[in-house]
Amino acid sequence: MQKELTYEQAMQRLEAMAQQMESGEIGIDEMAERLREAQKLMKFCHEKLYEAEKNCKSLLNVEEKA
């Protein structure tokens, strides 16, 4: 991915790409490239969510023990 991309930035990019694809603003070649980028962004978002969930569970587990 790019520099320090946030989850929110990745989601905004995905939403913008989806709107462009739905509107027909882009050609087939560009769409193929956008789909590859979207796949990377979705993987990035999935990993961010997984880490956040893991951290929340860890924090909840610590609080329960206290």
C-alpha positions in Angstrom: 0.0 0.0 0.0 0.9 3.6 0.0 2.4 5.6 2.9 0.5 5.2 6.1 -2.9 4.6 4.7 -5.8 4.6 7.2 -8.8 2.3 7.1 -11.0 5.3 6.4 -8.9 6.5 3.5 -9.0 3.0 2.0 -12.8 2.8 2.3 -13.2 6.3 0.7 -11.0 5.2 -2.2 -13.1 2.0 -2.6 -16.3 3.9 -2.5 -15.0 6.4 -5.1 -13.9 3.6 -7.4 -17.2 1.8 -7.1 -19.1 5.0 -8.1 -16.8 5.5 -11.1 -17.3 1.9 -12.2 -21.0 2.0 -11.8 -21.3 5.3 -13.7 -19.4 4.0 -16.7 -16.8 6.8 -16.4 -13.9 4.5 -17.0 -12.9 2.1 -19.8 -12.3 -1.6 -19.6 -8.5 -1.3 -19.3 -8.7 1.2 -16.5 -11.4 -0.9 -14.8 -9.2 -3.9 -14.8 -6.5 -1.8 -13.1 -9.0 -0.4 -10.6 -10.2 -3.9 -9.8 -6.6 -5.0 -8.9 -6.3 -1.9 -6.7 -9.7 -2.6 -5.1 -8.6 -6.1 -4.3 -5.5 -4.8 -2.5 -7.5 -2.2 -0.6 -10.1 -4.8 0.5 -7.3 -7.0 1.8 -5.8 -4.0 3.6 -9.2 -3.2 5.2 -9.8 -6.8 6.2 -6.4 -6.9 7.9 -7.1 -3.7 9.7 -10.5 -4.9 11.0 -9.0 -8.2 12.0 -6.3 -6.4 14.1 -8.8 -4.1 15.6 -11.0 -7.0 16.6 -8.0 -8.9 18.1 -7.0 -5.8 20.1 -10.6 -5.3 21.4 -10.8 -8.9 22.5 -7.5 -8.6 24.2 -8.5 -5.5 26.0 -11.8 -7.0 27.1 -10.0 -10.1 28.3 -7.7 -7.9 30.4 -10.6 -6.0 31.9 -12.5 -9.2 32.8 -9.4 -10.4 34.8 -9.0 -7.1 36.7 
